[in-house]
Amino acid sequence: MSRFAASVVSLLFILGPAAQASAGSVTGKVVYEGKVPTFTPLDMNADPACKAKNPAPVMPEVLVLGDQSRMVNVLIFVVTAFPGKTFPPPKEPAVIHQHGCVYQPHVTGMMAGQELLFKNTDGVLHNVHALPVQNRPFNIGMPPTLKEKGRVVDLPEAAFRVKCDVHPWMQAYVAVLSHPFFAVTGGDGTFQIKDLPAGTYEIEAWHEKLGTRKASVTVGEGDTKTLDFTFGVPKAQ
């Protein structure tokens, strides 16, 4: 290696951690306010194999609340565009499991150009019927012998529905972003969007039934900003 090349490598090694440290992040929680609707367990009697896999009742994931009414399965993402910047998709796929005759996770975020991989660990017949609008819809039959199958999703798109025509209670949602600045709230109802360049951003929170909430936040170099969202059933007019 030449002296010049060695100097460049040394400089990149020095600047790399500093460049990462200068990025900011947004963290927060999503809370539900108001009366919680009553839901009935999923009816899996149509497929005895699915019923046998779930001796305890399985509730629909249309509204999942953790402690202190914090909401699970809410997609949080940056709406603001990044002009002149492109972000390569991850080499690893976004994975949705067909396990216990439900989709796990219920809400998935991924990047345009990334593979969306479906895994079938149930040992029963499923099919994956995806209903995007900007991208081409697809319908994948997954017999017990087919353990996984993927599709690359090329274009950014708002959250679209994925269903199983064999088991109509199976529903999931997938959102495709042009950048990596998104998250889905976990079991504690919190989220973190990391490595944001300094700037002012519009952030959106999306829920499959309760719509969206938006807020603006300014992130400086090395900042960690807190941004919370609240959802509730709309009041009757």
Stockholm file with secondary structure:
# STOCKHOLM 1.0

chainA/1-237         MSRFAASVVSLLFILGPAAQASAGSVTGKVVYEGKVPTFTPLDMNADPACKAKNPAPVMPEVLVLGDQSRMVNVLIFVVTAFPGKTFPPPKEPAVIHQHGCVYQPHVTGMMAGQELLFKNTDGVLHNVHALPVQNRPFNIGMPPTLKEKGRVVDLPEAAFRVKCDVHPWMQAYVAVLSHPFFAVTGGDGTFQIKDLPAGTYEIEAWHEKLGTRKASVTVGEGDTKTLDFTFGVPKAQ
#=GR chainA/1-237 SS CCHHHHHHHHHHHHHHHHHHHHCEEEEEEEEEESCCCCCCCCCCTTCHHHHHHCSSCCCCSSSEECGGGBEESCEEEECSCCTTCCCCCCSSCEEEEEETTEEESSEEEEETTEEEEEEECSSSCEEEEECCSSSCCEEEEECTTCCEEEEEECSCEEEEEEECSSSTTCEEEEEEESSSCEEECCTTSEEEEEEECSEEEEEEEEETTTEEEEEEEEECTTCEEECCEEEECCCCC
#=GC SS_cons         CCHHHHHHHHHHHHHHHHHHHHCEEEEEEEEEESCCCCCCCCCCTTCHHHHHHCSSCCCCSSSEECGGGBEESCEEEECSCCTTCCCCCCSSCEEEEEETTEEESSEEEEETTEEEEEEECSSSCEEEEECCSSSCCEEEEECTTCCEEEEEECSCEEEEEEECSSSTTCEEEEEEESSSCEEECCTTSEEEEEEECSEEEEEEEEETTTEEEEEEEEECTTCEEECCEEEECCCCC
//
